[in-house]
Amino acid sequence: MKLGVVGFVTEWNQIDAAGARHIRENGFRGLSVFFSRPLEADLARVKELKQILTEAGLDVAQVNGAYEALVNPDDGLRAAGISGV
């Protein structure tokens, strides 16, 4: 089992190399990553984050995003929620 941390970092684009190393130096092997606007995330920056985490020896244990409710009765909003997932 790997020890991970949730809530240590707020938003995915706030994670940098120093922060990732700090998490690893505190004995954690994984972290939770939060995307407040997953459909607007810059793919190049997401790939950069993946490289930062890999170099720090961290795995992504959980990914969360803010998106519309999947059971919304409005077809358009429900579709947006599905896209967000």
C-alpha positions in Angstrom: 0.0 0.0 0.0 1.2 3.5 -0.8 0.6 6.4 1.4 -1.1 9.4 -0.3 -2.3 12.8 0.6 -5.6 14.5 -0.2 -6.3 18.2 0.3 -2.6 19.2 0.6 -2.8 20.9 -2.8 -5.9 22.8 -3.9 -5.9 23.2 -7.7 -4.0 21.1 -10.2 -2.3 24.1 -11.8 -0.9 25.2 -8.5 1.4 22.1 -8.3 5.0 22.8 -9.2 8.2 20.8 -8.9 9.1 22.2 -5.5 5.6 21.4 -4.1 5.7 17.9 -5.6 9.1 17.2 -4.0 7.9 18.6 -0.7 5.0 16.1 -0.8 7.3 13.2 -1.6 9.9 14.3 1.1 7.1 14.1 3.7 6.8 10.4 2.9 3.8 10.4 0.6 3.8 8.4 -2.7 0.6 9.7 -4.2 -1.8 12.7 -4.2 -5.3 13.8 -5.1 -5.5 16.2 -8.0 -8.5 18.6 -8.4 -9.6 20.2 -11.6 -12.1 23.0 -10.9 -12.8 23.3 -14.7 -11.8 20.0 -16.3 -13.1 20.9 -19.8 -10.9 24.0 -19.8 -7.7 22.4 -18.7 -4.7 23.0 -21.0 -3.6 19.6 -22.2 0.0 20.7 -22.6 0.1 21.9 -18.9 -1.6 18.7 -17.8 1.2 16.7 -19.5 3.7 19.0 -17.8 2.2 18.2 -14.5 2.4 14.5 -15.1 6.1 14.9 -15.8 6.6 16.9 -12.6 4.9 14.2 -10.6 6.8 11.4 -12.2 10.1 13.1 -11.6 9.1 13.6 -7.9 8.2 9.9 -7.6 4.5 10.6 -7.1 1.5 8.8 -8.4 -2.0 10.3 -8.9 -4.2 8.4 -6.5 -7.4 10.3 -7.3 -8.6 12.9 -9.7 -11.6 15.1 -9.0 -13.3 17.7 -11.1 -16.2 20.1 -10.8 -18.9 19.4 -13.4 -22.6 19.5 -13.8 -24.7 16.8 -12.1 -25.0 13.6 -14.1 -28.7 13.3 -13.1 -29.7 16.8 -14.1 -33.1 16.7 -15.9 -31.9 19.3 -18.5 -30.4 17.3 -21.4 -27.8 20.0 -22.2 -26.6 20.3 -18.6 -26.5 16.5 -18.2 -24.5 16.2 -21.4 -22.0 18.8 -20.0 -21.7 16.8 -16.9 -20.9 13.6 -18.8 -18.3 15.5 -20.9 -16.7 16.8 -17.7 -16.3 13.3 -16.3 
